[in-house]
Amino acid sequence: MFKALIITLSVLLVIGLAGFFLFYNYYNSMLEPVDASALDDYRIVEIPSGASTEIIANILESENLIRDELVFRLFVRRHNLGQSFMAGRYSLSPSMSLEQIVQKIQIGDTYSETVWVTIPEGFNVEKIAIRLDEIGLVNGDKFLELGRKAPEDLIKAFPMIGGSTHPDIEYQLEGYLFPDTYEVFPDAGEDFIIKMMLHRMEEILNELDYKDIIEEKGLSLHELLIIASLIEREARVDHERAKVASVIYNRLEIGQRLQIDATIQYILEEPKEFLLYKDLEIPSPYNTYLVDGLPPGPIASPGRASIDAALNPEQTGYFYYNYKYDGSGEHYFSKTLQEHYDNVYRAEKNLQ
């Protein structure tokens, strides 16, 4: 009889251990993501104020975010977390483990709607401020204040803007805010958005390996961005950017004034479709019809293609270009002044 008791107890122990390990394995498997491959699948889930663990578990299971409601409740009880959950809207994915979901709700990592904003290539600081102000992301005046004179902590974080110190520059950050499409929170603020755009400019410059090239050309980063901004405002189609760059470099090399219309547009209060001769006589350090060399600073935010063109201009003999006015967005390029006059005549015929 004693032997039979021992056998019975042994059988029960084996059954108990087997049951324990089965449950242990099941429990751990239920902590895994519902679908580890659903990396882009996010659901917005509302956790009501005062919701019990049972209610939260039911919400998560109904959204197919956890494998087992009971296991969720056991996990929460085991780790004594039930009283620490915070109400709110959460962005959760089936690719998240149960523990990740619990942690997110515990720390109150709630979901906030983001805003997508596009800053086009060629926008200057004032236009950027207007665009961001119009959609409620910044106070335009505060943005312009930061753009006009960068605070010391910003210069320390982004040393590249330290070269933008010419006394005739109105906005120190002109040309340094990279034009792109950004996703930001509505309350991000002026400082955060400026840092984000400066960081993006740094990324683009590094991707283009700019340091060795400007050293070889004998340029500063500031001068590079000036040239890139001129290309951005003058070229209308990408395949001409490197050719426009060649004209700028060719003129600089022989000391010929750049005579770039976009620099006149920059100093006008309102842009004009056609410039007048009197516009070319406006006294300004940005008037490249009157001043030798480059203007004091960039005239717009250049995009990647224009920066690349400034780094890698075509090797041409061109010193002139003029807009075709034929709907192509292209220019006529000329090596001599006589060729240029002939092309101006061709363009005028295209306007008729």
C-alpha positions as CSV (number, residue, x, y, z in Angstrom):
1,M,0.0,0.0,0.0
2,F,2.8,2.4,0.9
3,K,4.5,1.5,-2.4
4,A,1.2,2.3,-4.2
5,L,1.0,5.6,-2.5
6,I,4.5,6.5,-3.5
7,I,3.7,5.6,-7.1
8,T,0.5,7.7,-7.0
9,L,2.3,10.7,-5.6
10,S,5.1,10.3,-8.2
11,V,2.5,10.2,-10.9
12,L,0.8,13.3,-9.6
13,L,4.1,15.1,-9.2
14,V,5.0,14.2,-12.8
15,I,1.6,15.4,-14.0
16,G,1.9,18.5,-11.9
17,L,5.4,19.3,-13.3
18,A,4.2,18.6,-16.8
19,G,1.2,20.9,-16.3
20,F,3.5,23.6,-14.8
21,F,5.9,23.5,-17.7
22,L,3.0,23.4,-20.2
23,F,1.5,26.5,-18.6
24,Y,4.9,28.2,-18.3
25,N,5.5,27.7,-22.0
26,Y,2.0,28.8,-22.8
27,Y,2.3,31.9,-20.6
28,N,5.6,32.9,-22.2
29,S,4.3,32.3,-25.7
30,M,1.3,34.6,-24.9
31,L,3.8,37.4,-24.1
32,E,5.0,37.4,-27.7
33,P,3.7,39.8,-30.3
34,V,0.5,38.8,-32.1
35,D,2.2,39.5,-35.4
36,A,5.9,40.4,-35.3
37,S,5.9,41.2,-39.0
38,A,3.2,43.9,-38.7
39,L,5.8,46.7,-38.1
40,D,3.7,49.3,-40.0
41,D,0.4,48.4,-38.5
42,Y,-0.6,50.8,-35.7
43,R,-3.9,51.2,-34.0
44,I,-5.0,54.1,-31.9
45,V,-6.5,52.7,-28.7
46,E,-8.3,54.7,-26.0
47,I,-7.7,53.7,-22.4
48,P,-10.6,55.2,-20.4
49,S,-9.9,57.0,-17.1
50,G,-10.3,54.6,-14.2
51,A,-10.3,51.5,-16.4
52,S,-9.6,48.3,-14.5
53,T,-7.0,45.8,-15.6
54,E,-9.9,43.6,-16.9
55,I,-11.3,46.4,-19.0
56,I,-7.9,47.2,-20.5
57,A,-7.2,43.6,-21.2
58,N,-10.5,43.3,-23.0
59,I,-9.8,46.4,-25.1
60,L,-6.4,45.2,-26.1
61,E,-7.6,41.7,-27.0
62,S,-10.5,43.0,-29.0
63,E,-8.0,45.1,-31.0
64,N,-5.9,42.0,-31.6
65,L,-3.0,43.5,-29.8
66,I,-2.5,40.8,-27.2
67,R,-2.8,37.0,-27.5
68,D,-4.6,36.3,-24.3
69,E,-6.6,38.5,-22.0
70,L,-6.0,36.3,-18.9
71,V,-2.3,36.2,-19.4
72,F,-2.3,40.0,-19.6
73,R,-4.1,40.2,-16.3
74,L,-1.7,37.6,-14.7
75,F,1.3,39.5,-16.0
76,V,0.0,42.8,-14.6
77,R,-0.8,41.2,-11.2
78,R,2.6,39.4,-11.1
79,H,4.5,42.6,-11.5
80,N,2.1,44.7,-9.4
81,L,1.3,47.2,-12.2
82,G,-2.4,47.5,-12.1
83,Q,-2.5,50.8,-10.2
84,S,0.1,52.5,-12.5
85,F,-1.7,52.5,-15.8
86,M,-2.5,55.9,-17.3
87,A,-5.5,56.9,-19.3
88,G,-5.2,58.3,-22.8
89,R,-4.9,57.5,-26.5
90,Y,-2.0,55.1,-27.4
91,S,-0.5,54.1,-30.7
92,L,0.0,50.3,-30.4
93,S,1.0,47.6,-32.9
94,P,0.5,43.9,-33.1
95,S,4.3,43.7,-33.6
96,M,4.8,44.8,-30.0
97,S,5.2,42.3,-27.2
98,L,2.8,42.3,-24.3
99,E,5.5,43.7,-22.0
100,Q,6.2,46.6,-24.5
101,I,2.5,47.4,-24.5
102,V,2.2,47.3,-20.7
103,Q,5.3,49.6,-20.4
104,K,3.9,52.1,-22.9
105,I,0.6,52.4,-20.9
106,Q,2.4,52.4,-17.6
107,I,4.6,55.4,-18.4
108,G,1.8,57.3,-20.2
109,D,3.5,57.3,-23.6
110,T,0.3,58.6,-25.2
111,Y,-0.3,59.3,-28.9
112,S,-0.2,62.8,-30.3
113,E,-1.3,63.7,-33.9
114,T,1.7,64.8,-36.0
115,V,1.6,67.4,-38.8
116,W,3.4,67.0,-42.1
117,V,4.8,70.2,-43.6
118,T,6.7,70.7,-46.8
119,I,9.2,73.6,-47.2
120,P,9.9,73.9,-50.9
121,E,13.4,74.4,-52.3
122,G,14.1,78.1,-52.9
123,F,12.1,79.4,-49.9
124,N,13.9,82.1,-47.9
125,V,13.6,82.5,-44.1
126,E,10.7,84.8,-44.3
127,K,8.7,82.5,-46.6
128,I,9.5,79.6,-44.3
129,A,8.2,81.5,-41.3
130,I,5.0,82.4,-43.2
131,R,4.4,78.8,-44.2
132,L,4.9,77.4,-40.7
133,D,2.9,80.3,-39.1
134,E,0.0,79.7,-41.5
135,I,-0.5,76.1,-40.3
136,G,0.0,77.0,-36.7
137,L,3.4,75.4,-36.0
138,V,5.3,78.5,-35.0
139,N,4.9,82.1,-34.1
140,G,6.2,83.8,-37.2
141,D,7.8,86.7,-35.4
142,K,9.6,84.4,-33.0
143,F,10.8,82.2,-35.8
144,L,12.2,85.2,-37.7
145,E,13.9,86.5,-34.5
146,L,15.7,83.2,-34.2
147,G,16.5,83.2,-37.9
148,R,17.9,86.8,-37.7
149,K,20.3,86.2,-34.9
150,A,21.0,82.6,-33.8
151,P,21.5,82.2,-30.0
152,E,24.8,81.0,-28.7
153,D,23.5,77.6,-27.8
154,L,22.3,77.0,-31.4
155,I,25.7,78.1,-32.8
156,K,27.4,75.7,-30.4
157,A,25.1,72.9,-31.4
158,F,25.6,73.7,-35.2
159,P,29.0,75.3,-35.7
160,M,28.4,75.5,-39.5
161,I,26.2,78.6,-39.0
162,G,29.1,80.4,-37.2
163,G,30.4,81.5,-40.7
164,S,27.2,83.5,-41.4
165,T,28.4,86.7,-39.6
166,H,28.7,89.3,-42.4
167,P,27.2,92.6,-41.1
168,D,25.0,93.0,-44.2
169,I,23.2,89.6,-43.6
170,E,19.7,90.2,-42.3
171,Y,19.0,86.5,-41.4
172,Q,21.9,84.5,-40.1
173,L,20.1,81.2,-40.8
174,E,19.3,82.2,-44.4
175,G,20.3,79.3,-46.6
176,Y,21.0,76.9,-43.7
177,L,17.5,75.6,-43.1
178,F,17.2,72.6,-45.4
179,P,14.0,72.5,-47.5
180,D,12.2,69.2,-47.1
181,T,9.0,67.5,-45.9
182,Y,9.0,67.2,-42.1
183,E,6.8,65.4,-39.6
184,V,6.4,67.4,-36.4
185,F,4.2,67.6,-33.4
186,P,1.9,70.6,-33.3
187,D,3.6,71.9,-30.1
188,A,7.1,71.3,-31.4
189,G,7.9,75.1,-31.3
190,E,10.3,77.4,-33.2
191,D,13.5,76.2,-31.6
192,F,12.8,72.5,-32.2
193,I,11.9,73.0,-35.9
194,I,14.9,75.2,-36.6
195,K,17.2,72.5,-35.0
196,M,15.5,69.8,-37.1
197,M,16.0,71.7,-40.3
198,L,19.7,72.5,-39.5
199,H,20.3,68.9,-38.6
200,R,18.9,67.8,-41.9
201,M,21.2,70.3,-43.7
202,E,24.1,68.7,-41.9
203,E,23.0,65.3,-43.0
204,I,22.7,66.3,-46.7
205,L,26.1,68.0,-46.6
206,N,27.8,65.0,-45.1
207,E,26.1,62.7,-47.6
208,L,27.6,64.8,-50.4
209,D,31.1,64.7,-48.8
210,Y,31.3,68.4,-49.0
211,K,34.4,69.0,-46.8
212,D,37.1,67.7,-49.2
213,I,35.5,69.4,-52.2
214,I,35.2,72.9,-50.8
215,E,38.7,72.6,-49.5
216,E,39.9,71.7,-53.0
217,K,37.9,74.7,-54.4
218,G,39.1,77.1,-51.7
219,L,35.6,77.8,-50.6
220,S,34.1,78.1,-47.1
221,L,30.8,76.3,-46.3
222,H,29.1,79.7,-46.2
223,E,30.3,80.5,-49.8
224,L,29.2,77.0,-51.0
225,L,25.7,77.7,-49.7
226,I,25.6,81.1,-51.3
227,I,26.4,79.6,-54.7
228,A,23.9,76.7,-54.1
229,S,21.2,79.3,-53.3
230,L,22.0,81.2,-56.5
231,I,21.7,78.0,-58.5
232,E,18.4,77.1,-56.7
233,R,16.8,80.4,-57.5
234,E,18.1,80.6,-61.1
235,A,17.7,77.0,-62.4
236,R,14.2,75.7,-63.0
237,V,15.0,72.2,-64.2
238,D,17.5,69.8,-62.5
239,H,19.5,68.9,-65.5
240,E,20.6,72.5,-65.9
241,R,21.8,73.1,-62.3
242,A,25.4,72.0,-62.9
243,K,25.5,74.1,-66.1
244,V,24.3,77.2,-64.2
245,A,26.9,76.5,-61.6
246,S,29.6,76.5,-64.3
247,V,28.6,80.0,-65.4
248,I,28.9,81.2,-61.8
249,Y,32.3,79.7,-61.3
250,N,33.5,80.8,-64.7
251,R,32.6,84.4,-63.9
252,L,34.1,84.3,-60.5
253,E,37.3,83.0,-61.9
254,I,37.8,85.9,-64.2
255,G,36.4,88.5,-61.9
256,Q,33.3,89.2,-64.0
257,R,30.2,90.3,-62.0
258,L,27.6,87.6,-61.6
259,Q,24.6,89.8,-62.7
260,I,22.1,87.3,-61.3
261,D,18.5,88.4,-61.4
262,A,17.6,86.3,-58.4
263,T,19.7,88.5,-56.2
264,I,17.7,91.5,-57.3
265,Q,14.5,89.7,-56.5
266,Y,15.8,89.0,-53.1
267,I,16.2,92.7,-52.2
268,L,12.8,93.7,-53.7
269,E,9.8,94.0,-51.4
270,E,7.7,92.1,-53.9
271,P,9.1,89.8,-56.7
272,K,8.5,90.8,-60.3
273,E,8.0,88.7,-63.4
274,F,10.2,91.1,-65.4
275,L,12.9,93.2,-63.8
276,L,13.3,96.9,-64.9
277,Y,16.6,98.6,-65.5
278,K,16.0,100.8,-62.4
279,D,15.8,97.6,-60.3
280,L,19.3,96.7,-61.4
281,E,20.5,100.0,-59.9
282,I,19.2,99.4,-56.4
283,P,22.1,100.0,-54.0
284,S,22.6,96.8,-52.0
285,P,25.4,94.4,-51.2
286,Y,23.2,91.7,-52.7
287,N,23.0,93.5,-56.0
288,T,25.3,91.4,-58.1
289,Y,24.9,93.9,-61.0
290,L,26.7,96.5,-58.9
291,V,28.9,94.4,-56.5
292,D,31.8,92.2,-57.4
293,G,31.9,88.5,-56.3
294,L,29.3,86.7,-54.2
295,P,26.6,88.5,-52.2
296,P,27.2,88.5,-48.4
297,G,24.9,85.5,-47.8
298,P,22.6,82.9,-49.3
299,I,19.4,84.2,-50.8
300,A,17.3,81.1,-50.2
301,S,17.4,77.5,-48.9
302,P,19.0,75.3,-51.5
303,G,17.9,71.8,-52.1
304,R,20.1,68.7,-52.5
305,A,20.4,69.0,-56.3
306,S,21.6,72.6,-56.1
307,I,24.1,71.9,-53.4
308,D,25.4,69.0,-55.5
309,A,25.6,71.2,-58.5
310,A,27.6,73.8,-56.5
311,L,30.0,71.0,-55.4
312,N,30.2,69.5,-58.9
313,P,29.7,72.1,-61.6
314,E,29.9,71.1,-65.3
315,Q,33.1,72.1,-67.0
316,T,31.9,74.5,-69.7
317,G,33.0,77.7,-71.5
318,Y,29.7,79.4,-70.8
319,F,29.5,82.9,-69.2
320,Y,25.9,83.8,-70.0
321,Y,22.5,82.2,-69.8
322,N,18.9,83.5,-70.3
323,Y,15.5,82.0,-69.9
324,K,13.9,80.6,-73.0
325,Y,10.3,81.5,-72.2
326,D,9.1,78.5,-74.2
327,G,7.5,76.6,-71.4
328,S,10.4,74.2,-71.0
329,G,11.8,75.8,-67.9
330,E,15.2,75.8,-69.7
331,H,17.8,78.4,-70.5
332,Y,19.9,79.3,-73.5
333,F,23.6,79.2,-72.6
334,S,26.3,81.3,-74.3
335,K,30.0,81.6,-74.4
336,T,30.2,85.1,-75.8
337,L,28.3,88.3,-75.3
338,Q,27.2,88.3,-79.0
339,E,25.9,84.7,-78.6
340,H,24.0,85.9,-75.5
341,Y,22.4,88.9,-77.4
342,D,21.3,86.4,-80.1
343,N,19.8,84.2,-77.5
344,V,18.0,87.1,-75.8
345,Y,16.4,87.8,-79.2
346,R,15.4,84.2,-79.6
347,A,13.8,84.2,-76.1
348,E,11.9,87.5,-77.0
349,K,10.5,85.8,-80.1
350,N,9.3,82.9,-77.9
351,L,7.2,85.4,-75.9
352,Q,5.3,86.6,-79.0
